[in-house]
Amino acid sequence: MSQVFEPNREFSRDARIKNMCEFKELRLQAEEDFEGYWDKMAKEKIDWFEPYDTVLDESNAPFYKWFNGGKLNVTHQCLGRHLKTRKNKAAIIWEGEDGSKRIITYLQLYYRVNRLANLLKNKFNIKKGDRVVLYLPMIPEAAFAMLACAKIGAIHSIVFGGFSADALRDRVQDAQAKLVITADGAFRRGKPYMLKPVVDEALKEGCECCSKVLIVQRNFEDIDYVPGRDYVYNEMIMNESQHCDPEPMDAEDPLFLLYTSGSTGKPKGVQHSSAGYILWAQYTMEHVFDVKENDTFWCTADVGWITGHTYIVYGPLAMGATTIMYEGVPTYPDVGRWWKMIEEHRVNQFYTAPTAIRLLHKLGQDEPAKHDLSSLKVLGTVGEPINPDAWMWYYNEIGGGKCSIVDTWWQTETGGHMITPLPGATPIKPGSATFPLPGIMAEIIDEDGNPTPKGEKGFLCITKPWPSMIRTIWGDPDRFVKSYFGDCKKDGKPVYFSGDGAMYDDDGYIIITGRTDDVINVSGHRLGTAEIEAVLGHHVNVAEVAVVGKPDAIKGECIFAYIVLKGEDTIGEEIEMIQELNKLITKEIGNIAKLDGILFVPGLPKTRSGKIMRRILRSIAKSEAITQDTSTLEDPSVVTTIEKLFNR
Ligand code: WT7
């Protein structure tokens, strides 16, 4: 059994939730009066323009509505309402990879956002409900653009800068976006890299919906301009007024879309709401990070992922905190970069991914000791399970043995934390996300909807709706219902299934055991195997392909492909094939989906009905013994052949 670490006493004394009694009390309140609990939170935390009529409307489940009838604007929650008390407080502290800094106060941020909101309205004719795609590096303008959309009621859809032109085009098309906001490029590992050429490539064909591109100049490299389509932000922004009235939004009006991978080939546009989402962002910032007025909060994610949305921009700003934003990689100019930044900015809460912790542990074990990290109070991790080794290093070397680690389990679809320790209350164990937040009804159930006993794996489900849940998949409500409410039932009623497996340990702590579907988790990022397979299938010499996750010491999982080539004469060209296949991946998805391993095989294990038995392929990639029954396969001998090739 793993060790238990009690919260730091001194920290607990000032924490919002000080002990397990208080935690249980909150949890009980939410259980006894579920709607009353959220009603109180929503009234207390959100500065409404107009009050709502109902807390939760379940009449059209699973299309739940929260705080229906209420009016608000998320930018009032994040900026406007803070001007009374925090106008000169730093909202965003940005650090470029080259060490340059920008500090943007709440008042400055408010004006910036208003200018951009006016620009979107006046020059680009963006109206409430229009979609705007952001393809931006980690610069403050990314936050300005998100908030400017929110201010006028436009729906932003951020596409992570590591995605290719093809992937960007798919997302522009699916959302029917009117405008793309991008940058010439930015800096990584000390060198400029480019984004604008990718946008040019993406918009070449089939994007008639999108007639304008707004470009932020960041690295000032040469780029092509398409007259009448391309505009430069830096020149236009100062001509706009710094005053702009917020669009009154319905609680349920979409705030943003964010595309994520599922188990079929096509990415899903996860749609989030305005009120429920912002309530959650704030609720979790307060409870999970316990951020105080003078704290400095740093989440190292990219704004292209949900973590960046909720914990770089919306969460910290909703609570009037100071958020740090960093442009570059953690290893530039050396592996002490992040620790140096924590020291310099006196960071109080630090939130990152296990993959980064493992990397910095491996490359720079002794770096943390060279820096004063004593300002830290809470450490967080997200995105994938954390191994005990990395956890202990994080706890001792970064946290000095005095900071709780909040191992936060959640998803793009949940909007914010769901299962996590509370730093002042929960005794923590390496590798466990511990307990659901008060108000979250998470359960681990078996195929029949019964709770699984301790120590046994089951399906991780959320059995009651929560305010920040996904509202639908953009343009595909049927897929929304099927993807999330199609697999698990409790008391005969469909419940939200996360796609993850989990179990309770002997003390009832939740351990996430990983995806149960065909989604793999590379460095905390989700990739659909079907998506990658579809791309590889486009190569003329590929007859069949199956992609699985393979354990990786740094990335958690890496991408491994079993490939059957067409015709015998191609076998000798394997090395070239590897390069060609990776080129395809880079073109159609992006570098993040590059293959780490390829095995050319004569055939794939299939059932007599032709279904590929991926579980067998997963076991081989993990070097696990094959426990599945192979006798029902069309050709059982193929398994031994693949195993031999794998171990060669
Ligand atoms: C998937 C969601 C949540 C923001 C980043 C990823 C895995 C997430 C944990 C954790 C173990 C975790 C799950 C989940 N995951 N957090 N603390 N421990 N696994 O968002 O891309 O939507 O991926 O990440 O498998 O389903 P995402």
Residues whose N, C-alpha, C, O or C-beta is under 5 A from the ligand:
A	BS01	WT7	T307 T381 V382 G383 E384 P385 D407 T408 W409 W410 Q411 T412 E413 A433 S498 D500 I512 R515 G524 H525 R526
